[in-house]
Amino acid sequence: MTTILSCRDLVVEYPTADGPLRAVDRVSLDVERGQTLALVGESGCGKSTLARAIMGLASVKSGSIKLEGEELTGLSQRELRKYRPAIQMVFQNPYGSLNPRLSVGRIIEEPMMVQNIGTQAERRKRVLDLLDRVGLTSEAAGQYPHQFSGGQRQRIAIARALALNPKLIVCDEPVSALDVSVQAQVLNLLVELQRDLGVSYLFISHDLAVVRHIAHATAVMYLGRIAARSNSRDFWKSPAHPYVRALKDATPSMAAIRDGTPGQPILEGEIPSALNPPAGCRFSTRCRYVVDVCRQTEPHLRQVTDQSWVACHRVSVGANGAAVLPESELIAD
């Protein structure tokens, strides 16, 4: 399988009055061609900052971002311009990401104009083709964003992202502002587009239920770092990291949603401040499996099965080859 996006030891910091805030701390991940990597975690863990860094919208302190083997870090905005067609973004808020002063047709056409692609007639034809592909009529080209619902606006944003035939689309919480029924429609559209066009997605979300049926692989972020990553089958079948297990337990199944049964209680306690993260494992202040080594030594991401990596001292490989936690040593509440 070919890697289209590769991030290695990526660090992004923001200056604050109390010192630098490291929002992304030595993050490494890969997105494969034609696949979806879901990046999940609680609000404030650094997911959106990572997305902005990949898009060149946030300065990278150190580390590497490669698109099809080409290094992007350190390039100026002018130098990045030639890579823009290959990597596009769909933002979280469909109400704020579309220019209300431009018609829908102009919004979708604008990336092609910036890149000097095609004649005006060719671009207009492309706009109509894209509207049709995302499930909107040609009449939408002459209308304005305020005339559309949230789900329709996000379809417009997806059409704009597709205008330059990208190889990778970074989707930053693309359905979190939408109603549940509309979320399903947009997710189904993304799956259909991937099947037809072969586009890759880095799909960022705080909601595991959203990514369950779209992701081929899933990485979990906690306080600026990757806590675990695996293919989606292993992620749901046998989550090993205590944080991942807690997130999964808090995610209601379809049967639970239908019956109105809530998931397990969410994690107790607050995420520590990124300005002063805990020593050792960053999850140690909320973990039910914590022991002294967890508080003293930072765990590094290590491979525990063919398709699973975890940053946890307590995880081992069981007799059946699956990653396991020591249930007999569970710390009492």
Order of alpha helices (4+ residues) and beta strands (2+ residues): beta-beta-beta-alpha-beta-beta-alpha-beta-alpha-alpha-alpha-beta-alpha-beta-alpha-beta-beta-alpha-alpha-alpha-alpha-beta-beta-beta-beta
